[in-house]
Amino acid sequence: MNGEAAADFTLQGVSKVYRTLRGRTSALKDVDIRGTRGRALGLIGPNGAGKTTLLKLLLGLLRPSAGEVRVFGAPVDLQAKRRMGFLPEESYLYGFLSVRETVEFAARLYPRAVENLARVDPVLEKVGMARHQDRRISQCSKGMARRAALAQTLVHDPELLLLDEPTSGFDPMGRRDVKTLLKDLKQQGKTLLICTHQLAEIEDICDDVIILYEGRVVVQGTLDALMGELREAFAVRREDQERLSAWLAEQGIHSQRVPSGALERFFIEAISKWPSASSR
């Protein structure tokens, strides 16, 4: 996947084994993954595939049992963590703080706090919470709390974004806003790793796709290459979509990109080819 481009993170031959009272459990097995600068990588797989373990390894919360994890060209350390932004699946926020206080709290946790605090207003505007910045988190809907958590993730201007179910808790309008924001961040040169079960959103946002199954990478490649044989009707190259939309608008025709659902079919077919561990 764009091997010549700069990689913001790599996993090479990574395995992770958990030791429990019942013995050893392999969460990841000989995983090779590369996250490329300015691209969005979609990480998908059934429950228990190892996605959370992979995120924790990139965050430096776990160490690999074998192999090497590198972020920005070096082993995960404090300097690397300062350049990352992480959005967990659940938003663990202090209910007694206001939305603005929540984002300011995150801004002060990172170096260059003065610069980070100067970003609070633009970030609140970007996530659609400027009008609600004085509302306490405890009084926010799940979607509003999710927007506040996203603002926390962005306020220090991270280069690498690790996003676990980024549209969880949003209504359709909110999901549209988040997808637009993520596309804008990618255009700014940010690197995105998106872990989600919403396969239509992977189709809409991501450039590259990894399918994990029982700790192994079973499919890896660019989205266009993987989906090329499954597209229905006619396909328009991504670089031509905006020009086509503009031309259609000139003709008075409204157009809207609709995910094809091909990735979901591809995912099910790919997983079904691999027997479960219990049947081996």
C-alpha positions as CSV (number, residue, x, y, z in Angstrom):
1,M,0.0,0.0,0.0
2,N,1.9,3.0,-1.3
3,G,5.2,1.5,-0.2
4,E,7.2,4.5,-1.4
5,A,5.2,7.0,0.7
6,A,6.1,7.9,4.3
7,A,4.8,5.5,6.9
8,D,3.5,7.0,10.1
9,F,3.3,3.5,11.7
10,T,4.3,0.0,11.0
11,L,3.8,-3.4,12.6
12,Q,6.3,-6.0,11.4
13,G,5.9,-9.7,12.3
14,V,3.9,-8.6,15.4
15,S,2.3,-11.3,17.7
16,K,0.7,-10.8,21.0
17,V,0.1,-13.6,23.5
18,Y,-1.9,-13.1,26.7
19,R,-1.2,-15.4,29.6
20,T,-4.2,-16.3,31.8
21,L,-5.0,-18.9,34.4
22,R,-6.3,-21.0,31.6
23,G,-3.1,-20.8,29.6
24,R,-1.9,-18.8,26.6
25,T,-4.2,-16.9,24.2
26,S,-2.9,-15.5,21.0
27,A,-4.6,-12.2,20.1
28,L,-2.3,-11.3,17.1
29,K,-0.3,-13.6,15.0
30,D,2.6,-12.4,12.8
31,V,0.8,-9.2,11.7
32,D,2.4,-6.8,9.1
33,I,0.6,-3.5,8.7
34,R,1.7,-0.1,7.4
35,G,-0.1,3.2,7.9
36,T,0.8,5.7,5.2
37,R,1.0,9.5,5.5
38,G,-2.1,11.3,4.4
39,R,-4.2,8.2,3.9
40,A,-7.0,6.5,5.8
41,L,-6.6,2.8,6.7
42,G,-9.8,0.9,7.6
43,L,-9.3,-1.9,10.2
44,I,-12.2,-4.4,10.2
45,G,-12.9,-7.8,11.6
46,P,-15.4,-9.7,13.7
47,N,-15.5,-9.4,17.4
48,G,-12.4,-11.0,19.0
49,A,-10.3,-10.5,15.8
50,G,-7.6,-8.6,17.6
51,K,-8.5,-5.0,16.6
52,T,-8.4,-3.6,20.2
53,T,-5.1,-5.3,20.9
54,L,-3.6,-3.7,17.8
55,L,-4.8,-0.3,18.8
56,K,-3.3,-0.7,22.3
57,L,0.0,-1.7,20.8
58,L,0.1,1.4,18.7
59,L,-0.8,3.5,21.7
60,G,2.1,1.9,23.8
61,L,-0.4,0.4,26.3
62,L,0.8,-3.1,25.4
63,R,4.1,-4.5,24.3
64,P,4.3,-7.1,21.5
65,S,5.2,-10.7,22.4
66,A,7.2,-10.8,19.1
67,G,7.9,-8.5,16.2
68,E,8.2,-4.7,16.2
69,V,5.8,-1.8,16.5
70,R,7.1,1.6,15.2
71,V,5.4,4.9,15.1
72,F,7.0,7.9,13.3
73,G,9.9,5.6,12.5
74,A,10.8,4.7,16.1
75,P,9.5,2.5,18.9
76,V,6.4,3.9,20.6
77,D,7.5,6.4,23.2
78,L,6.3,9.6,24.9
79,Q,7.3,11.8,21.9
80,A,5.3,9.6,19.6
81,K,2.3,9.6,21.8
82,R,2.2,13.4,21.9
83,R,1.8,13.3,18.1
84,M,-1.1,10.9,18.2
85,G,-4.8,11.5,18.8
86,F,-7.0,8.6,20.1
87,L,-10.8,8.4,20.1
88,P,-11.9,5.3,22.1
89,E,-15.2,3.6,21.3
90,E,-16.7,4.9,24.6
91,S,-16.4,8.5,25.6
92,Y,-15.1,8.6,29.1
93,L,-15.6,12.3,30.0
94,Y,-16.1,14.2,33.3
95,G,-19.8,14.9,33.6
96,F,-19.2,18.0,35.9
97,L,-17.2,19.8,33.3
98,S,-18.6,21.9,30.5
99,V,-17.9,21.0,26.9
100,R,-15.3,23.8,26.7
101,E,-13.7,22.9,29.9
102,T,-13.4,19.3,28.7
103,V,-11.5,20.4,25.6
104,E,-9.4,22.9,27.5
105,F,-8.4,20.1,30.0
106,A,-7.2,18.0,27.1
107,A,-5.3,21.0,25.5
108,R,-3.3,21.5,28.7
109,L,-2.2,17.8,28.9
110,Y,0.0,18.2,25.8
111,P,3.2,20.4,25.2
112,R,2.6,23.8,23.8
113,A,-0.5,24.3,25.9
114,V,-0.8,28.0,24.8
115,E,-1.0,27.0,21.2
116,N,-3.4,24.1,22.0
117,L,-5.7,26.5,23.9
118,A,-5.8,28.8,20.9
119,R,-7.2,25.9,18.9
120,V,-10.2,25.3,21.3
121,D,-12.6,27.7,19.5
122,P,-11.8,26.5,16.0
123,V,-12.0,22.8,17.0
124,L,-15.3,23.4,18.8
125,E,-16.6,25.0,15.6
126,K,-15.3,22.2,13.5
127,V,-17.1,19.5,15.5
128,G,-20.3,21.5,15.7
129,M,-20.2,22.2,19.4
130,A,-19.4,26.0,19.5
131,R,-23.1,26.7,20.4
132,H,-23.1,24.2,23.1
133,Q,-19.7,24.8,24.6
134,D,-21.0,25.9,28.0
135,R,-23.3,22.9,28.5
136,R,-22.1,20.3,31.1
137,I,-21.2,16.9,29.7
138,S,-23.8,15.3,32.0
139,Q,-26.4,17.3,30.2
140,C,-25.2,16.4,26.7
141,S,-26.8,13.7,24.5
142,K,-24.6,10.8,23.5
143,G,-24.0,12.4,20.1
144,M,-23.0,15.7,21.8
145,A,-20.6,13.9,24.2
146,R,-19.1,12.1,21.2
147,R,-18.5,15.4,19.5
148,A,-16.8,16.7,22.6
149,A,-14.6,13.6,22.7
150,L,-13.7,14.2,19.1
151,A,-12.7,17.8,19.9
152,Q,-10.5,16.5,22.7
153,T,-8.8,14.1,20.2
154,L,-8.1,17.0,17.7
155,V,-7.2,19.9,20.0
156,H,-3.4,19.3,20.0
157,D,-3.3,18.9,16.2
158,P,-2.1,15.3,16.1
159,E,-0.5,13.9,13.0
160,L,-1.8,10.3,13.5
161,L,-5.4,9.6,14.5
162,L,-6.5,6.3,15.9
163,L,-10.3,6.2,15.8
164,D,-12.3,3.4,17.3
165,E,-15.9,3.5,16.0
166,P,-15.8,7.3,15.3
167,T,-19.4,7.6,14.3
168,S,-20.8,5.6,17.2
169,G,-23.7,7.4,18.9
170,F,-24.4,9.8,16.1
171,D,-27.6,10.3,14.2
172,P,-27.5,10.3,10.3
173,M,-26.7,14.0,10.2
174,G,-24.0,13.6,12.8
175,R,-22.4,10.7,10.9
176,R,-22.4,12.8,7.8
177,D,-20.6,15.6,9.6
178,V,-18.0,13.3,11.1
179,K,-17.3,11.7,7.7
180,T,-16.8,15.1,6.2
181,L,-14.5,16.1,9.0
182,L,-12.4,12.9,8.6
183,K,-12.1,13.5,4.8
184,D,-10.9,17.0,5.5
185,L,-8.3,15.8,8.0
186,K,-7.0,13.3,5.5
187,Q,-6.7,16.1,2.9
188,Q,-4.6,18.0,5.4
189,G,-2.1,15.2,5.4
190,K,-3.2,13.5,8.6
191,T,-2.9,9.7,8.8
192,L,-6.1,7.9,9.9
193,L,-6.6,4.4,11.3
194,I,-10.3,3.8,11.6
195,C,-11.6,0.7,13.4
196,T,-15.3,0.2,12.8
197,H,-18.1,-2.3,12.1
198,Q,-19.7,0.3,9.8
199,L,-18.4,-1.1,6.5
200,A,-20.3,1.5,4.4
201,E,-18.3,4.2,6.1
202,I,-15.0,2.4,5.4
203,E,-16.0,2.5,1.7
204,D,-16.8,6.2,2.0
205,I,-13.6,7.3,3.8
206,C,-10.8,4.9,3.6
207,D,-8.1,4.4,1.0
208,D,-6.7,1.1,2.3
209,V,-8.4,-1.9,4.1
210,I,-7.2,-4.5,6.5
211,I,-9.4,-7.5,7.5
212,L,-8.3,-9.2,10.7
213,Y,-9.6,-12.7,11.6
214,E,-8.6,-14.6,14.7
215,G,-5.5,-12.4,15.1
216,R,-4.3,-12.8,11.5
217,V,-4.4,-10.4,8.5
218,V,-6.4,-12.3,6.0
219,V,-7.0,-9.4,3.5
220,Q,-4.9,-6.3,2.9
221,G,-4.9,-3.8,0.0
222,T,-6.3,-0.6,-1.4
223,L,-10.0,-0.3,-1.3
224,D,-10.3,0.3,-5.0
225,A,-8.3,-2.8,-5.8
226,L,-10.2,-5.0,-3.4
227,M,-13.6,-3.7,-4.5
228,G,-12.8,-3.5,-8.2
229,E,-14.4,-6.8,-9.2
230,L,-17.4,-6.3,-7.0
231,R,-18.6,-2.8,-8.1
232,E,-22.0,-2.7,-9.6
233,A,-23.3,-0.5,-12.4
234,F,-20.5,1.8,-13.5
235,A,-17.5,3.0,-11.5
236,V,-16.0,6.5,-11.5
237,R,-12.4,7.0,-10.3
238,R,-12.2,8.9,-7.1
239,E,-10.1,11.7,-8.6
240,D,-12.8,12.2,-11.2
241,Q,-15.8,12.2,-8.9
242,E,-15.8,15.9,-8.0
243,R,-15.5,16.9,-11.7
244,L,-18.3,14.6,-12.6
245,S,-20.5,16.0,-9.8
246,A,-19.8,19.5,-11.0
247,W,-20.6,18.6,-14.6
248,L,-23.9,17.0,-13.5
249,A,-24.8,20.0,-11.5
250,E,-24.3,22.2,-14.6
251,Q,-26.8,20.0,-16.3
252,G,-29.2,20.5,-13.4
253,I,-28.7,16.9,-12.1
254,H,-28.2,16.4,-8.4
255,S,-25.7,13.6,-7.6
256,Q,-24.8,11.9,-4.3
257,R,-22.2,9.2,-3.7
258,V,-23.9,6.1,-2.2
259,P,-21.7,3.3,-0.8
260,S,-22.3,0.2,-2.9
261,G,-22.3,-2.3,0.0
262,A,-19.7,-4.3,-1.9
263,L,-17.2,-4.2,1.0
264,E,-19.7,-5.9,3.3
265,R,-20.1,-8.7,0.8
266,F,-16.4,-8.9,0.3
267,F,-15.8,-9.0,4.1
268,I,-18.3,-11.9,4.6
269,E,-16.8,-13.8,1.7
270,A,-13.3,-13.3,2.9
271,I,-14.1,-14.4,6.5
272,S,-16.1,-17.4,5.4
273,K,-13.1,-18.9,3.6
274,W,-11.2,-19.2,6.9
275,P,-12.3,-22.0,9.2
276,S,-12.6,-21.1,12.9
277,A,-9.9,-22.1,15.3
278,S,-12.2,-24.6,16.9
279,S,-12.7,-26.5,13.7
280,R,-9.0,-26.8,12.9
